[in-house]
Amino acid sequence: GFKTLAEGQKVEFTVTQGQKGPQAENIVPL
C-alpha cells in the first residue's frame, strides 16, 4: 500500500519495470 511521506521528505528507492512502466519499489524514508 501507500505510505504517507512528509512534503520534502527524502527517500531512497529502487526503480523496477512493471507492466505499466517504471515503478518505485523498496521505498525507504531517509
Secondary structure, DSSP 8 states (H G I E B T S, - for coil): ------TT--EEEEEEEETTEEEEEEEEE-
